[in-house]
Amino acid sequence: MSNSKPRVIKDFEKLDTALQEQVKLAYPYGFHENLIHFYDKDGKKISALPFETDDRYYMLRMTIAKAKQIIEDDEDFGDDGTLKEDVRDDYEDKYGDMNHMADYLSSDSDDDGGGDDD
């Protein structure tokens, strides 16, 4: 993460559609296992999904329950909680040439999507 980028704390639902699609592509196996925790200026513990673009570092506020609910309610994800293959292909075609997506797409290529190996 670059320290020179502005940090934006925002709710996932308030992102524009294009950014939501990029986040889904970056996290095709769901969000809840990728949440991080930090404390806001008032000392309140916040959980958020990190997402970096070329010009901003987003912290997308959501609880584990909310992260699971977003995936469950989103038609882009299948019953198993993973991004549907045809949707993923469409989003890769649409956003694959963006610099910030290259890291997400290449780091995901070795992931089997299991996520529950612990």
N, C-alpha and C positions, 0 to 999 in steps of 0.2 A: 504494500500500500504506500502510496506517495503522500508525504505529509503536506505537500503544497496544494493539494486539491481541497476545495471546500467540503466539509462534511454536512450532509443533509439528513436530518432525522424526519422520517415521513411514514405514514401508514401506507401499506401496500395498495389498498383500495384507492388511494388518492393519486397514484402514479398514472400517467397517461398510458393508453393501451400498448403503445410500442415498448415502453419500459417494462410493463408487466410481462409482455411476451418475452423480452430478453431475460428477465429474472427467471421465468419458467424454463427457458432454454438453459440457463446457467445452473439451475437446480432441477433437473428432470426427474429426480427420484423423491421430490418433496422438499419441504422447507424445514421441518421441525428438528431434524438432526444437525442442521447447520446454524442454528441460532447461537448467538453469543450474548453475553450479559455485560452490562456496564451500569454505572450510576450517573444519573442526570445531575444537573447543577444543584438540585435540592436534596441530593443524596438518595433518591428513589432508585431502586434496582429496576432496570429496563432490559427486556430481552428483545433482540432484533436480528434480522437477517442481513448480513453485509452484502453489498453489491456495488461494484466499482465500474464506472464508465470512464471514458477518456477525460472527462472534465470534472467529475464529482465522485465522492465516496458516499454512498447511501447507507443508512442504517434504517431498515424497514421494520418499524415497531410491530411486534406480534408476540403473543404468548404461544406456548407449545400447542395448547388447545386451539387457538385461532389459526395457527399454521396448518394443523391437521384439517380444520374445517374449510379453509380456503381450498385446499387440494380436493377434499371430498365434494365440494360444491362446484368445482370448475370442470366443465365438460371437456377441457383439453387433456385432463388426466383420466386414466382408466380406473377400473375398480381396484386395481392393485396399488394405486397411488403413484404410478409413474406416468410421465408425459407420453401420450399416444404417439406411436411411431410416425404416422402420417403428419401429425401436428409438428412433431420435432423436425421432420424433414422440411416442412414448409418454413418453420422459423429459422432453421439453419440456412436455407436458401435466402431468406429475407435479411438475416443479421450476421451471417457467417463471415462477411468481409469487414465487419467493424472491428477495429483494433482491440477494443476492450473485450470483445467476445472471444477472440482467439485463445486467450488464456483459459477461459471457462471450457471451451470446446475441447482443447487439447488435454486439459487435466481430467476431463470426464471420460476420455477414450479408454482408459484402463479400468474404469469403475464397472463392477458387475451389477451395481444397483442393489446389492443385497442389504448393505447398511446395518444389518443386525448381527454382525459377526462377534460382537462383544459377549 
